[in-house]
Amino acid sequence: MKVSGKHWSGIHNMDGYKASWYKEWFGEDYLTVYKHRDNDDARRLTALIVHYCSPKKADTVLDLACGNGRHSFLLAQHYKHIIGLDLSEHLLERARRARKSEACPCFVRADMRQLPFKGRFDLVASLFTSFGYFDDDGQHRRVAEEISRVLKPGGFFVMDYFNGDYVKRHLVPEGERMMDGVRIREKRWIEEGRVYKKITIEKNGRPKSFYEAVRMFSREEMVTMFNRAGIEIRHVFGDYDGSPFSARAPRMILFGNKK
Ligand SMILES: C[S@@+](CC[C@H](N)C(=O)[O-])C[C@H]1O[C@@H](n2cnc3c(N)ncnc32)[C@H](O)[C@@H]1O
């Protein structure tokens, strides 16, 4: 079986898979499936960011791949100017509707591989695994270079990513659940250094499938990639409470500074 230039073992039904899956998946159904990733979750991570990236030294923040803006709104309680950027018009519209004032946070649509800014940010944050979506690593390096380019010298960088070792240990190959009257079936597997998820959503008896395919970067790969892009990684945490990173930690949260 060949999908988008790759050969599959044939164990998994990949009908409808596209390398550009991330252009289709992040809409209303994404919000239903990840409803548990809510404001409480965002509040814990925001507290960690505020602790390590002092608002006294940072005014202007880019929430890169901001989704519906759950972190942008919380970051706006600590930092002066927040720009949320995302590719999904649907999620950006949700974020704009949740604003109390038209000015802040400001939400813009763009691709993380080509950021429409010059070096002006004191802090760039990429939160809740909003990286690793592309089918070649050159594009991931391009994102790292874009982040570095839009940061002021000394500016802060934060990336909240999954920990591949933890995912390997805890992978649940199949599951089914109900959320808001919608049946959600999820299949997960690891292949060629990526974590795949096929999500089938059944509304009114009609099933629709989406995919996620996210690159499993090790800590060393991340540190090297960002270092080469001009960002020095200073701390790596394993969870939103600031506990140390290890093979058993659920998250890989990198904090660095533009050189
Ligand atoms: C897992 S969601 C996380 C959203 C948000 N950071 C949060 O924590 O709720 C990943 C986000 O990346 C965005 N995204 C995917 N590909 C993108 C791209 N090429 N450029 C910009 N944003 C992208 C999606 O639209 C989605 O909102």
The ligand as an SDF file (V2000), in Angstrom:
LIG
                    3D

 27 29  0  0  0  0  0  0  0  0999 V2000
   -2.7900   20.5120   18.7300 C   0  0  0  0  0  0  0  0  0  0  0  0
   -3.4080   22.0530   18.2050 S   0  0  0  0  0  0  0  0  0  0  0  0
   -2.9390   23.0980   19.5510 C   0  0  0  0  0  0  0  0  0  0  0  0
   -3.6230   24.4280   19.5490 C   0  0  0  0  0  0  0  0  0  0  0  0
   -3.2940   25.3100   20.7600 C   0  0  0  0  0  0  0  0  0  0  0  0
   -1.8650   25.5790   20.8660 N   0  0  0  0  0  0  0  0  0  0  0  0
   -3.8210   24.7020   22.0330 C   0  0  0  0  0  0  0  0  0  0  0  0
   -3.0270   24.3480   22.9010 O   0  0  0  0  0  0  0  0  0  0  0  0
   -5.0430   24.5670   22.1690 O   0  0  0  0  0  0  0  0  0  0  0  0
   -2.3000   22.4700   16.8920 C   0  0  0  0  0  0  0  0  0  0  0  0
   -2.6040   23.7720   16.1620 C   0  0  0  0  0  0  0  0  0  0  0  0
   -1.6500   23.9350   15.1060 O   0  0  0  0  0  0  0  0  0  0  0  0
   -2.2950   24.5870   14.0260 C   0  0  0  0  0  0  0  0  0  0  0  0
   -1.5090   24.3600   12.8060 N   0  0  0  0  0  0  0  0  0  0  0  0
   -1.3510   23.1970   12.1380 C   0  0  0  0  0  0  0  0  0  0  0  0
   -0.5410   23.3630   11.0950 N   0  0  0  0  0  0  0  0  0  0  0  0
   -0.1850   24.6660   11.0870 C   0  0  0  0  0  0  0  0  0  0  0  0
    0.6550   25.4420   10.2350 C   0  0  0  0  0  0  0  0  0  0  0  0
    1.2680   24.8890    9.1980 N   0  0  0  0  0  0  0  0  0  0  0  0
    0.8190   26.7490   10.5370 N   0  0  0  0  0  0  0  0  0  0  0  0
    0.1770   27.3120   11.5930 C   0  0  0  0  0  0  0  0  0  0  0  0
   -0.6220   26.6150   12.4320 N   0  0  0  0  0  0  0  0  0  0  0  0
   -0.8060   25.3080   12.1830 C   0  0  0  0  0  0  0  0  0  0  0  0
   -3.6540   23.9330   13.9940 C   0  0  0  0  0  0  0  0  0  0  0  0
   -4.5910   24.6450   13.2230 O   0  0  0  0  0  0  0  0  0  0  0  0
   -3.9810   23.8330   15.4770 C   0  0  0  0  0  0  0  0  0  0  0  0
   -4.6920   24.9390   15.9370 O   0  0  0  0  0  0  0  0  0  0  0  0
  1  2  1  0
  2  3  1  0
  2 10  1  0
  3  4  1  0
  4  5  1  0
  5  6  1  0
  5  7  1  0
  7  8  2  0
  7  9  1  0
 10 11  1  0
 11 12  1  0
 11 26  1  0
 12 13  1  0
 13 14  1  0
 13 24  1  0
 14 15  1  0
 14 23  1  0
 15 16  2  0
 16 17  1  0
 17 18  1  0
 17 23  2  0
 18 19  1  0
 18 20  2  0
 20 21  1  0
 21 22  2  0
 22 23  1  0
 24 25  1  0
 24 26  1  0
 26 27  1  0
M  CHG  2   2   1   9  -1
M  END
$$$$
